[in-house]
């Protein structure tokens, strides 16, 4: 059974678990007159900001007492700054919520020495998937024919949050295609990478789906950006298929298969896919601090489930975030387990690659 099919099965259990929550337990929680601060450890221009800003008013409506849900930003060190702060947070009264992405998961998975946080301490109340799209400037986009052959003579510049962040998925993919992509490290969010692209400081970029739909599609429509590929999605058997939000775009797997020298089997491919699975099908998660009372945790999970069950949710979320699953309850816990689990072989490969390609030294 695949990881995602297991998550789906657990999702049904999660819905059942929410259904049998006792009314008295939920009635104990009243957030009337309170403000819930939803902290996002990235800049306000990226996909995580768009994700949280989409859910915040819906969550406010669904929580008991209809508290004000305010999204706040704490960028720095590719989200490590905010995650380290949240690890120390003790306000488990439902007034602090924290959002993470794959760029928070990957340093944790890779034993980055800057990590001072432990996912297993936190209380997950919602998890959701996303996708991603890589795109080129107009000049190089005109050369793209479904393979990377004509792109191998170009020196590409890419704005990156850091080699141990979610950016390792596109960086490794482009290297597998034989492309010469030089990252400029240190941006505070993927939205800042898009701004570099818009200013002509970068000629290749990638955005997660929500940010691509909102910020990059206008560039495509204006002819200044040309989509290259999506990372794809996983079917029930764990195979990479076309992203349902971008069905007309080839996946990286398709472009790799069409490009000489790029292999979709073997050690490199297995490592790329392992981190893709850890970083995208379960890409964004919402947490309450460690030690939060179970009634509050259940209340937030139930509120997110209420949002998910809205009659208009599929339509409005597809338009702003893309067509991806949302998990609550036990399904969210299962999704979290998937997101922070990568086999040792893939970890070792990526750590060795980071050292060789970018001089990043991480313990094996």
SVG drawing of the C-alpha trace seen along z (x, -y; Angstrom):
<svg xmlns="http://www.w3.org/2000/svg" viewBox="-23 -45 55 47">
<polyline fill="none" stroke="black" stroke-width="0.4" points="0.0,0.0 1.4,-3.4 2.0,-6.3 -0.8,-8.3 -3.4,-5.5 -2.5,-5.0 -3.1,-8.7 -6.4,-8.5 -7.4,-5.5 -6.3,-7.3 -8.3,-10.3 -11.5,-8.4 -10.6,-7.4 -9.9,-11.0 -13.3,-12.1 -14.9,-9.4 -12.9,-10.4 -14.0,-14.0 -17.6,-12.8 -17.5,-11.1 -15.9,-13.9 -18.1,-14.6 -20.1,-17.8 -19.0,-18.7 -15.3,-18.5 -15.7,-21.0 -18.1,-23.2 -15.3,-23.8 -13.4,-25.8 -14.7,-29.4 -12.4,-31.8 -14.9,-34.7 -13.1,-38.1 -9.7,-36.5 -7.1,-36.9 -5.4,-33.9 -2.0,-34.8 -1.1,-32.5 2.7,-32.8 4.2,-32.0 8.1,-31.8 8.4,-33.2 7.9,-36.6 4.5,-37.8 5.0,-37.4 5.3,-33.6 3.0,-30.5 2.8,-30.0 1.4,-33.5 -1.2,-32.9 -2.1,-29.5 -2.6,-31.0 -4.4,-34.1 -6.8,-31.9 -7.6,-29.7 -7.5,-32.5 -11.0,-34.0 -12.6,-30.6 -11.0,-29.3 -12.3,-32.4 -15.8,-31.5 -15.5,-27.9 -13.9,-28.3 -16.2,-28.6 -16.6,-32.3 -15.4,-33.4 -12.0,-34.8 -10.0,-37.1 -7.4,-35.1 -4.4,-37.3 -1.5,-36.0 1.9,-37.3 5.2,-36.8 8.6,-35.8 11.0,-35.2 14.6,-34.3 17.0,-31.4 14.6,-29.8 12.0,-29.4 14.4,-28.0 14.2,-31.3 10.4,-31.0 10.4,-27.3 13.0,-27.6 10.9,-30.4 7.8,-28.2 9.5,-25.3 9.8,-27.5 6.2,-28.8 4.1,-27.9 0.9,-29.7 -1.1,-26.6 -4.4,-28.4 -5.4,-28.4 -4.1,-31.9 -1.0,-30.9 -1.0,-28.8 2.2,-28.0 2.4,-27.2 5.3,-25.2 6.2,-24.2 8.7,-21.8 11.4,-24.4 10.9,-23.8 10.7,-20.0 13.9,-19.6 16.4,-21.1 14.8,-18.9 15.2,-15.8 18.8,-16.7 20.0,-17.4 20.8,-21.0 22.7,-22.3 20.5,-25.4 17.4,-23.3 16.3,-23.6 12.8,-22.3 11.1,-19.0 8.1,-18.3 7.0,-15.4 6.5,-17.8 3.9,-19.9 0.2,-19.3 -0.8,-19.1 -4.3,-20.2 -4.2,-20.4 -2.0,-19.3 -2.4,-20.0 -0.6,-19.2 0.6,-21.4 2.5,-21.2 5.1,-23.4 5.9,-24.8 9.3,-25.7 9.5,-28.4 11.9,-30.2 12.4,-33.7 11.0,-34.4 14.4,-33.9 15.1,-30.5 11.5,-29.5 11.5,-29.8 14.2,-27.1 12.3,-24.7 10.9,-21.8 9.9,-19.4 13.6,-18.4 16.5,-20.3 18.9,-19.7 18.7,-23.3 19.0,-24.8 22.4,-23.2 24.4,-26.1 22.7,-28.7 24.0,-30.0 20.9,-30.3 20.5,-32.3 18.0,-31.3 17.0,-33.1 17.1,-30.5 16.2,-30.3 19.0,-27.8 20.3,-24.5 18.8,-22.5 15.3,-24.0 12.6,-23.0 14.7,-24.5 16.8,-21.3 14.0,-19.6 14.3,-22.0 18.1,-22.4 18.6,-18.6 16.1,-18.3 17.8,-20.9 21.2,-19.3 19.8,-15.9 18.7,-17.5 22.3,-18.7 21.4,-22.4 23.8,-24.9 21.8,-26.7 23.6,-29.0 21.6,-29.7 21.8,-33.0 21.1,-32.0 19.6,-34.1 16.1,-35.1 13.4,-35.0 10.7,-33.3 9.8,-32.0 8.0,-35.2 11.3,-37.1 12.7,-34.6 9.8,-35.6 10.6,-39.3 14.2,-38.6 12.9,-36.9 10.6,-39.9 13.4,-42.3 15.6,-40.3 18.0,-39.3 17.1,-35.7 16.2,-33.8 14.7,-30.7 12.3,-30.2 9.9,-27.9 6.9,-28.6 4.6,-26.4 1.1,-26.2 -0.6,-29.0 2.1,-31.4 2.3,-30.4 -1.4,-30.9 -1.4,-34.3 2.0,-35.8 3.5,-33.9 0.6,-33.3 0.3,-37.0 4.0,-36.8 3.1,-33.8 0.1,-35.7 2.3,-38.7 4.8,-36.6 7.7,-37.3 7.7,-33.8 7.3,-30.4 6.3,-27.3 8.7,-24.4 7.3,-21.7 5.5,-20.8 7.0,-18.5 3.9,-16.3 1.6,-14.6 1.3,-11.1 -1.4,-8.6 -2.8,-6.0 0.0,-3.7 2.8,-6.2 3.5,-6.9 4.3,-10.4 1.5,-11.7 0.5,-15.1 -0.4,-17.7 -4.3,-18.0 -3.9,-21.8 -1.7,-21.9 -2.7,-19.0 -1.3,-20.5 2.2,-20.8 4.7,-17.9 6.1,-16.6 9.8,-16.7 9.7,-12.9 8.4,-13.3 11.0,-16.0 13.7,-13.8 12.7,-10.8 12.8,-12.9 16.3,-14.3 19.5,-12.5 21.5,-11.5 18.6,-12.1 17.5,-8.8 14.2,-8.1 15.7,-5.1 18.7,-4.6 20.2,-6.3 19.8,-9.9 16.2,-9.5 15.3,-7.6 16.7,-10.5 14.9,-13.1 11.6,-11.3 12.0,-10.7 12.4,-14.4 9.7,-15.4 7.3,-13.0 8.4,-14.5 8.1,-18.1 5.0,-18.4 2.1,-15.9 2.2,-17.0 3.7,-20.4 2.0,-22.8 0.9,-22.1 -0.7,-24.0 0.4,-23.3 -0.5,-24.3 2.3,-24.4 3.5,-21.4 1.4,-20.7 -1.8,-22.3 -4.9,-20.9 -6.5,-18.1 -9.9,-19.9 -8.2,-22.9 -6.4,-20.6 -9.7,-18.8 -11.5,-22.1 -9.0,-23.4 -9.0,-20.1 -12.8,-20.1 -12.8,-23.7 -10.5,-22.9 -12.7,-19.9 -15.7,-22.2 -13.9,-24.5 -13.0,-21.5 -16.7,-20.4 -18.0,-23.7 -20.1,-23.4 -17.9,-26.0 -14.5,-24.8 -13.4,-22.7 -14.2,-25.6 -12.6,-28.4 -9.5,-26.5 -8.8,-25.2 -8.8,-28.8 -6.4,-30.1 -4.4,-27.1 -4.8,-24.4 -6.5,-21.0 -4.9,-19.2 -6.0,-17.2 -6.5,-18.7 -6.1,-16.4 -7.4,-16.8 -7.5,-14.7 -5.8,-11.3 -5.2,-11.9 -3.2,-15.0 -1.1,-13.0 -0.5,-10.3 0.4,-13.0 2.9,-14.5 4.5,-11.2 5.0,-11.0 6.4,-14.5 9.1,-13.9 10.1,-10.4 12.8,-9.9 14.9,-6.7 18.6,-6.9 19.8,-6.1 18.1,-9.1 19.3,-11.3 22.9,-10.2 22.8,-10.8 21.4,-14.3 23.8,-15.3 26.7,-14.1 25.3,-16.0 24.9,-19.2 28.5,-19.0 29.8,-18.4 27.6,-20.9 27.3,-23.7 29.9,-23.1 27.1,-22.5 28.5,-20.2 25.9,-18.2 26.5,-15.2 25.8,-11.7"/>
</svg>
